[in-house]
């Protein structure tokens, strides 16, 4: 398959393959947006270890800890030392949260950082007041352990986010940093990003291809599995296209570069994945709204808890401790990450398997599909037509002459039928004549003037429309596609072409049946071919001799019958139908990825990929819902415990225990997302 022009570069974007996946906006509130994700992880790790070291003397100097251990280490100035150490923990360890709180309040978007920042500030201020003279016991050790656990939680969580995005980083790493540039008689190593269109490069055995291009010399097998999902190595020889990032086998290839690194197939895939990971679906918007509401609930619950306990037992320290615990435990961390982590994982995993998600909502909605409409050529069939027979209608013409005239018209077309006719002309060593006044007859064929004669190569539908009679016994072979050659509007011959069914088609349709999804064949081919293909692969129903503009009407008909329709097409003449379908899936042709009408693009035309997409869409949605249920359920149970509902039964959570629970809930969400796999 020609991948070299699979991904049209967007005029508004130039992408660097070395770019890292942007951290979800949930974390931009930390004030780290735009920083390298790895640097953020290192920063939290460093803060965690420094705070850990300082927390040890803080705990040993705390009167409550000394009381529990039944020791007494108080000395002159110990309170001052405790205050200084705790201040270091508050300002240094708590800085990311305080900064995040400020940013959230500046944008009027209170969230997780607001809750943490508020909680630690209340605990610190109150504790400092007890040192100055306020009656009560300080919170210094609770404050330092709370900040310590929060730092640990964020560090673990950011590593989980990095893990969810590692598949995309693997795609980034596929592009080699250097290329062997052939300059005259010399070969020099140059940075990959410096390559330009028409440069010649050498790809040695076992190396990665440095740029999309055309093979000028050599033969080899390339492993493209990380780019297209195609598990078998693909043969490449003179004239074949190669994709940047694919792994060369044992042969050596001389390649002419098609375009620079930023416009390569791989760069555009990475751009698509990044865009999809940033885009929001309804499920994510639901989670974001839930997280916002949880923030409001946390603040209200915290205030209510404070007032209840303060008026209940008149202990300021206890009331503040309960309020801090409620606010900390309610941090919508797990809820905020429930969907983004699954999105990051699923989008990058999909790209590795040749499923490119442009529209997140379309991908999530794939679970609702009840009917899949298949285009025949190149999806259920291999799409490589071979001329099986040529039948002259007139005695004056030979089979060779019919192919000669037909190939003249087909030489400027990329349609699979045209390719089959041209291959036949090549096999017969025919000199193809030139044409004048070439034009396409939309959905029905082509016409042009060849050597002074008006030649048309048309479908049976055109003959019926023009009421041109033809001997139907010549088109009896149901499994073959027939085109007619007209000379000056007189039927002169017909060409019969066979297109082999994909071996995976039958299995794909059977799998769809097993998950109660109906299949429909939509083709411009004649009824006999449509019927034969449908029977062979087990398709439920078919529409034959359908022109591109009529495909949209057929999709509408199915939708009016209550079906949720996914349509697969080539992204060009199927554009209206792809737009009309509930989910448009563009499959393996040159303009797939540029097709704005399709929400999902399949790099290969394998029908099993369509089934995999549906199943993966369902699995992804399940993971999102599992995470949302866990994150919500955890808060429903933990909040009352934090507020002290079970206090009289002897169950009471400390602020640090609340922070531990919050961290555990986040890690569970991250771990669950990491279990997502493409079948």
GIPE-V747926 format. One record per residue. N is the residue number from 1. SS is DSSP state (hx for helix, st for strand, lp for the rest). PHI is phi in degrees with one decimal (* if undefined). Layout:
n/ss/phi
N/SS/PHI
N/SS/PHI
//
This chain:
n/ss/phi
1/lp/*
2/lp/-80.9
3/lp/-101.3
4/lp/-62.7
5/lp/-118.7
6/lp/-62.0
7/lp/-118.0
8/lp/-72.6
9/lp/-68.1
10/lp/-73.0
11/lp/-66.3
12/lp/-95.8
13/lp/-132.4
14/lp/-127.0
15/lp/-113.8
16/lp/-99.7
17/lp/-63.6
18/lp/-81.5
19/lp/-66.2
20/lp/-92.8
21/lp/-61.9
22/lp/-71.3
23/lp/-65.0
24/lp/-58.1
25/hx/-59.4
26/hx/-53.2
27/hx/-96.4
28/hx/-63.7
29/hx/-65.8
30/hx/-74.5
31/hx/85.0
32/hx/-107.8
33/lp/-57.2
34/lp/91.8
35/lp/-76.2
36/lp/-65.9
37/hx/-60.9
38/hx/-62.6
39/hx/-65.9
40/hx/-63.8
41/hx/-61.7
42/hx/-62.7
43/hx/-62.4
44/hx/-66.6
45/hx/-63.2
46/hx/-62.8
47/hx/-61.2
48/hx/-60.1
49/hx/-67.9
50/hx/-65.6
51/hx/-64.2
52/hx/-59.3
53/hx/-64.1
54/hx/-71.9
55/hx/-64.5
56/hx/-59.9
57/hx/-65.3
58/hx/-60.3
59/hx/-66.0
60/hx/-68.2
61/hx/-87.6
62/lp/-76.6
63/hx/-60.3
64/hx/-64.9
65/hx/-64.9
66/hx/-60.7
67/hx/-62.7
68/hx/-63.1
69/hx/-84.1
70/lp/59.3
71/lp/-129.3
72/lp/-139.8
73/lp/-115.5
74/lp/-74.6
75/lp/-143.9
76/lp/-61.9
77/lp/86.1
78/hx/-62.9
79/hx/-64.0
80/hx/-65.5
81/hx/-60.3
82/hx/-60.2
83/hx/-64.9
84/hx/-65.3
85/hx/-60.3
86/hx/-67.1
87/hx/-65.5
88/hx/-61.4
89/hx/-61.0
90/hx/-63.2
91/hx/-79.0
92/hx/-84.5
93/hx/-68.9
94/lp/-87.1
95/hx/-54.5
96/hx/-57.7
97/hx/-76.7
98/hx/-65.8
99/hx/-65.3
100/hx/-62.6
101/hx/-60.5
102/hx/-61.0
103/hx/-64.6
104/hx/-62.4
105/hx/-70.7
106/hx/-63.9
107/lp/-87.3
108/lp/56.4
109/lp/-129.7
110/lp/-60.0
111/lp/-149.1
112/hx/-59.9
113/hx/-65.9
114/hx/-62.1
115/hx/-64.0
116/hx/-66.8
117/hx/-57.8
118/hx/-64.0
119/hx/-60.6
120/hx/-72.3
121/hx/-67.2
122/hx/-61.3
123/hx/-61.8
124/hx/-68.0
125/hx/-61.6
126/hx/-62.3
127/hx/-61.8
128/hx/-62.7
129/hx/-63.8
130/hx/-68.4
131/hx/-70.2
132/hx/-72.1
133/lp/151.9
134/lp/-66.8
135/lp/-73.1
136/lp/142.3
137/lp/-103.8
138/lp/-70.5
139/lp/-110.0
140/hx/-56.3
141/hx/-70.3
142/hx/-64.7
143/hx/-61.2
144/hx/-67.3
145/hx/-69.7
146/hx/-63.2
147/hx/-64.5
148/hx/-58.1
149/hx/-69.8
150/hx/-62.6
151/hx/-63.1
152/hx/-61.5
153/hx/-58.9
154/hx/-68.1
155/hx/-62.1
156/hx/-60.4
157/hx/-64.3
158/hx/-67.5
159/hx/-66.1
160/hx/-66.5
161/hx/-61.5
162/hx/-61.3
163/hx/-64.8
164/hx/-66.2
165/lp/-100.1
166/hx/-66.5
167/hx/-62.6
168/hx/-68.7
169/hx/-63.7
170/hx/-62.4
171/hx/-63.8
172/hx/-60.0
173/hx/-72.8
174/hx/-64.3
175/lp/-75.6
176/lp/-66.9
177/lp/-78.5
178/st/-124.2
179/st/-132.1
180/st/-88.3
181/st/-85.1
182/st/-93.5
183/st/-119.8
184/lp/63.9
185/lp/-90.8
186/st/-102.9
187/st/-118.4
188/st/-127.7
189/st/-85.0
190/st/-127.9
191/st/-60.8
192/hx/-54.9
193/hx/-68.6
194/hx/-87.0
195/lp/-67.7
196/lp/-123.2
197/lp/-56.7
198/lp/76.5
199/lp/-63.9
200/st/-108.2
201/st/-125.8
202/st/-107.6
203/st/-112.0
204/lp/-82.9
205/lp/-55.7
206/lp/79.5
207/lp/-95.0
208/st/-85.2
209/lp/-71.8
210/lp/-85.6
211/lp/-156.7
212/lp/-65.0
213/st/-177.9
214/st/-118.8
215/st/-73.7
216/st/-95.1
217/st/-147.7
218/lp/97.9
219/lp/-137.7
220/st/-165.8
221/st/-112.1
222/st/-110.9
223/st/-90.8
224/lp/-109.9
225/hx/-59.8
226/hx/-73.0
227/hx/-103.7
228/hx/-117.2
229/lp/83.4
230/lp/-75.1
231/lp/-75.5
232/lp/-81.8
233/lp/-60.0
234/st/-104.9
235/st/-71.4
236/st/-129.1
237/lp/-142.7
238/lp/-53.2
239/lp/94.6
240/lp/-76.1
241/st/-95.6
242/st/-124.6
243/lp/-109.5
244/lp/-57.3
245/lp/98.7
246/lp/-75.0
247/st/-99.8
248/st/-75.5
249/lp/-87.3
250/lp/-89.5
251/lp/-89.7
252/lp/-110.1
253/st/-125.0
254/st/-104.0
255/st/-121.5
256/st/-92.0
257/st/-68.5
258/lp/-83.7
259/lp/-163.1
260/lp/-65.9
261/hx/-58.3
262/hx/-69.2
263/hx/-101.8
264/lp/-68.6
265/hx/-53.5
266/hx/-62.5
267/hx/-60.2
268/hx/-70.1
269/hx/-62.4
270/hx/-60.3
271/hx/-61.7
272/hx/-60.6
273/hx/-63.4
274/hx/-61.8
275/hx/-61.8
276/hx/-66.5
277/hx/-69.6
278/hx/-83.8
279/lp/-70.8
280/lp/-112.3
281/lp/-101.4
282/hx/-61.4
283/hx/-63.6
284/hx/-69.0
285/hx/-62.2
286/hx/-62.2
287/hx/-64.9
288/hx/-61.8
289/hx/-63.9
290/hx/-62.4
291/hx/-64.3
292/hx/-63.4
293/hx/-65.4
294/hx/-64.1
295/hx/-61.0
296/hx/-63.1
297/hx/-60.3
298/hx/-61.7
299/hx/-65.4
300/hx/-66.1
301/hx/-63.3
302/hx/-61.3
303/hx/-64.4
304/hx/-62.9
305/hx/-61.7
306/hx/-57.8
307/hx/-64.6
308/hx/-61.0
309/hx/-71.9
310/hx/-67.1
311/hx/-79.4
312/hx/-74.7
313/hx/-126.0
314/lp/59.5
315/lp/-106.5
316/hx/-62.4
317/hx/-59.7
318/hx/-65.8
319/hx/-63.1
320/hx/-66.4
321/hx/-58.9
322/hx/-63.6
323/hx/-62.4
324/hx/-60.1
325/hx/-63.2
326/hx/-60.2
327/hx/-64.4
328/hx/-66.0
329/hx/-68.4
330/lp/-86.2
331/lp/-52.0
332/lp/-79.6
333/hx/-63.3
334/hx/-61.8
335/hx/-66.2
336/hx/-66.6
337/hx/-98.5
338/hx/-51.8
339/lp/-91.5
340/hx/-54.4
341/hx/-64.7
342/hx/-67.8
343/hx/-61.1
344/hx/-58.6
345/hx/-68.0
346/hx/-67.0
347/hx/-67.1
348/hx/-70.2
349/hx/-60.9
350/hx/-59.2
351/hx/-60.5
352/hx/-64.0
353/lp/-96.0
354/lp/80.9
355/st/-110.7
356/st/-103.0
357/st/-95.8
358/lp/-96.4
359/lp/-125.0
360/hx/-61.6
361/hx/-63.5
362/hx/-60.5
363/hx/-64.2
364/hx/-64.7
365/hx/-75.1
366/hx/-60.7
367/hx/-67.3
368/hx/-92.4
369/lp/-61.3
370/lp/-111.2
371/st/-139.4
372/st/-112.1
373/st/-98.7
374/st/-103.1
375/st/-81.1
376/hx/-78.8
377/hx/-65.8
378/hx/85.1
379/hx/-110.4
380/hx/-82.4
381/st/-109.5
382/st/-68.3
383/st/84.6
384/st/-112.2
385/st/-80.8
386/st/-124.9
387/st/-69.0
388/st/-97.3
389/st/-155.5
390/st/-124.3
391/st/-121.6
392/st/-73.8
393/lp/-88.1
394/lp/-99.4
395/lp/-68.8
396/lp/-72.6
397/lp/-107.7
398/lp/-95.3
399/hx/-59.5
400/hx/-63.6
401/hx/-67.5
402/hx/-64.9
403/hx/-64.5
404/hx/-60.8
405/hx/-70.0
406/hx/-65.8
407/hx/-66.4
408/hx/-60.1
409/hx/-76.1
410/hx/-85.6
411/lp/-66.6
412/lp/-102.2
413/lp/-106.5
414/lp/-106.3
415/lp/-63.4
416/hx/-54.5
417/hx/-64.7
418/hx/-60.8
419/hx/-60.0
420/hx/-63.9
421/hx/-67.5
422/hx/-66.2
423/hx/-64.4
424/hx/-64.1
425/hx/-62.1
426/hx/-66.7
427/hx/-61.9
428/lp/-89.9
429/lp/54.8
430/lp/-85.9
431/lp/-80.8
432/lp/-81.1
433/lp/-76.1
434/lp/-85.3
435/lp/-124.2
436/st/-129.5
437/st/51.9
438/st/-69.7
439/st/-153.4
440/st/-91.0
441/st/-100.2
442/lp/-44.8
443/lp/71.6
444/lp/-126.6
445/st/151.4
446/st/-137.4
447/st/-144.2
448/st/-166.9
449/st/-97.9
450/st/-125.8
451/lp/51.1
452/lp/83.0
453/st/-109.2
454/st/-83.2
455/st/-112.6
456/st/-128.2
457/st/-119.2
458/st/-133.2
459/lp/-87.3
460/hx/-58.0
461/hx/-58.9
462/hx/-66.0
463/hx/-62.3
464/hx/-64.4
465/hx/-63.4
466/lp/-89.0
467/lp/54.6
468/lp/-96.3
469/lp/-78.3
470/lp/-148.0
471/lp/-69.6
472/hx/-64.4
473/hx/-64.5
474/hx/-75.8
475/hx/-115.7
476/lp/-72.6
477/lp/-68.1
478/lp/-62.4
479/lp/-86.9
480/st/-115.3
481/st/-99.8
482/st/-117.5
483/st/-120.0
484/st/-112.5
485/st/-106.1
486/st/-111.8
487/st/-113.0
488/lp/48.8
489/lp/66.0
490/st/-105.3
491/st/-65.3
492/st/-114.9
493/st/179.3
494/st/-135.8
495/st/-120.8
496/st/-104.3
497/st/-124.7
498/st/-109.1
499/st/-120.1
500/st/-74.3
501/st/-70.2
502/lp/-68.9
503/lp/-62.8
504/lp/-82.8
505/hx/-58.5
506/hx/-61.3
507/hx/-62.5
508/hx/-62.1
509/hx/-66.5
510/hx/-61.4
511/hx/-63.4
512/hx/-61.3
513/hx/-61.0
514/hx/-67.3
515/lp/-109.6
516/lp/59.2
517/lp/-112.9
518/st/-79.7
519/st/-121.5
520/st/-131.3
521/st/-99.6
522/st/-124.3
523/lp/-143.5
524/lp/-82.4
525/lp/-71.9
526/lp/-72.6
527/hx/-61.1
528/hx/-63.6
529/hx/-64.6
530/hx/-59.2
531/hx/-65.7
532/hx/-62.9
533/hx/-64.0
534/hx/-58.3
535/hx/-65.5
536/hx/-63.5
537/hx/-99.4
538/lp/85.6
539/lp/-71.1
540/lp/-67.7
541/st/-152.2
542/st/-144.9
543/st/-121.9
544/lp/-109.4
545/lp/50.9
546/lp/-97.8
547/lp/-81.2
548/hx/-50.0
549/hx/-72.4
550/hx/-82.4
551/hx/-60.3
552/hx/-59.1
553/hx/-62.8
554/hx/-65.6
555/hx/-62.3
556/hx/-60.0
557/hx/-57.2
558/hx/-64.1
559/hx/-66.1
560/hx/-67.1
561/lp/-84.8
562/lp/90.9
563/lp/-85.4
564/lp/-97.3
565/st/-103.8
566/st/-105.4
567/st/-117.1
568/st/-108.7
569/st/-158.0
570/lp/-87.9
571/lp/82.1
572/lp/-113.4
573/lp/-73.1
574/lp/-93.9
575/hx/-53.1
576/hx/-61.1
577/hx/-67.8
578/hx/-62.1
579/hx/-70.4
580/hx/-71.9
581/lp/-61.4
582/lp/-61.0
583/st/-133.8
584/st/-97.2
585/st/-119.0
586/st/-84.2
587/st/-121.5
588/lp/-7.3
589/lp/-143.0
590/lp/-48.5
591/lp/-104.7
592/hx/-44.0
593/hx/-76.2
594/hx/-83.2
595/lp/-69.5
596/lp/-65.8
597/lp/-74.0
598/lp/-94.2
599/lp/-83.2
600/st/-134.7
601/st/-122.6
602/st/-104.9
603/lp/-62.1
604/lp/-96.4
605/lp/-95.8
606/lp/-67.1
607/hx/-61.1
608/hx/-66.1
609/hx/-66.1
610/hx/-66.3
611/hx/-64.0
612/hx/-60.3
613/hx/-60.9
614/hx/-60.8
615/hx/-66.4
616/hx/-69.8
617/hx/-60.1
618/hx/-65.6
619/hx/-63.2
620/hx/-63.5
621/hx/-62.8
622/hx/-58.7
623/hx/-61.6
624/hx/-61.0
625/hx/-65.1
626/hx/-56.5
627/hx/-64.9
628/hx/-64.7
629/hx/-63.2
630/hx/-61.8
631/hx/-63.1
632/hx/-73.4
633/hx/-60.4
634/hx/-59.8
635/hx/-67.8
636/hx/-62.3
637/hx/-85.9
638/hx/-72.1
639/hx/-60.7
640/hx/-60.1
641/hx/-62.9
642/hx/-65.0
643/hx/-70.5
644/lp/96.8
645/lp/-59.4
646/lp/-97.8
647/hx/-56.9
648/hx/-70.4
649/hx/-92.1
650/lp/89.5
651/lp/-104.9
652/lp/-145.9
653/lp/-94.6
654/lp/-82.0
655/hx/-55.0
656/hx/-65.6
657/hx/-64.0
658/hx/-61.0
659/hx/-64.9
660/hx/-61.8
661/hx/-61.2
662/hx/-62.9
663/hx/-64.0
664/hx/-60.5
665/hx/-62.5
666/hx/-66.9
667/hx/-65.3
668/hx/-60.6
669/hx/-61.7
670/hx/-64.7
671/hx/-63.8
672/hx/-61.5
673/hx/-63.4
674/hx/-68.4
675/lp/-78.7
676/lp/-64.9
677/lp/-140.8
678/lp/-86.2
679/lp/-71.6
//
